[in-house]
Amino acid sequence: MFELSADHEEFRAHVRDFAASEIAPQVARWSKEHHFPADLIPTLGELGLFGLVVPEEYGGAGMHHEEGPFTYLCLAIEELGRVDQSIGITLEAGVGLGINPILRYGTAEQKQVFLPDLATGQALAGFGLTEPEAGSDAGGTRTKAVLEDGQWVVDGAKSFITNSGTPVTSVVTVTARTGTRADGTPEISAIMVPAGTPGFTVEPAYDKLGWWISDTHGLTFKDVRVPESHLLGTRGKGYAQFLATLDDGRVAIAALATGCVVRMLEECVEYSKRRVSFGQPIASYQGVSFQIADLQVMAEACRLLTYRAAAMKDSMELGKVAASEFKQAASVAKLYTSEAAVSATRIATQIFGGNGFMEDYPIARFYRDAKILEIGEGTSEVQRILIARGLGLPA
């Protein structure tokens, strides 16, 4: 049976206290103004949150895998997400999608150039996979990169890219077609494009249903030239590299969803005790209390699935768990928790009644934010395909 350690819980409490005092008082205003708090990023860096999985030599916390660095990251994401989902996704994408590909596949020089600022929150990195015509079918990427005179020339577009247009964004790693294989399939590689490179345009921010505090942009590349050395990992392995990156990200999204479910449980318990209807607290009615009981079940299931998968990731790095076993656990955690978050916010909105529809309470914000959890980093449909395949089914 998996159980979080005393050190894990102490770390959770530390992040929770910070989020309550430094973030919670601001989020309603930030959300209303659709404001990305760039000055918060270095503060999160000072807490060590961006550097949890990064070795000391690159500016990180230098945690050993025996200490479960990925589990600590998930705890931080959950606690930030419990206060605000946009802040949680900023950390999740900054580490899981920004830092991790460079840390895992980068050369020593690439790591030395980019990781110190990313690990300390002085900069953010983005992950450019999705395109206007290539979402779940990420292998259908149309962005192209041609090698000319020692430079990659990149042309194309990416969609829905988190942390891609902030004042502190330093680089975006993108997948691009770099050739065609003998069997006619595209050769897809990953290329790092620094912010400010001529021809690299960050489009205006999206007008989104939720995640109003999170930075999300479309990107266009027109004759963008970067050195040949900006290839990340092995040429032709970019698609596989990014799929492996998404396995980690799915567990991190599960942690974000868990924070959402836990917050809905807490809000509904407190509100149902003080809200009086027909002369008594609404918590006394089974129509309400039974739904809150369901939230408790969801919260506990979310945490167990998420942290079991996170522990498997940490164990996999030590060679104790097979990659296929972790991949299955990641999809199970992501599927259940994301759908639980959508259900939990719907239930909370119903329990709060008219107040749940008003911006005076946080419920409406969490309701808006929950839906994307079923879409980002692999849709629920994709997770079901992966889980079925893991069972040996011809899905």
Secondary structure, 3 states (H helix, E strand, C coil): CCCCCHHHHHHHHHHHHHHHHHHHHHHHHHHHCCCCCCCHHHHHHHCCCCCCCCCHHHCCCCCCHHHCHHHHHHHHHHHHHHHCHHHHHHHHHHHHHHHHHHHHHCCHHHHHHHHHHHHCCCCEEEEECCECCECCCHHHCCCEEEEECCEEEEEEEEEEEECCCCCCEEEEEEEEEEEECCCCCEEEEEEEEECCCCCEEECCCCCCCCCCCCCEEEEEEEEEEEEHHHEECCCCCHHHHHHHHHHHHHHHHHHHHHHHHHHHHHHHHHHHHHCEECCEEHHHCHHHHHHHHHHHHHHHHHHHHHHHHHHHHHHHHCCCCCHHHHHHHHHHHHHHHHHHHHHHHHHHHHHHHHHHHCCCCCHHHHHHHHHHHHCCCCCHHHHHHHHHHHCCCCC
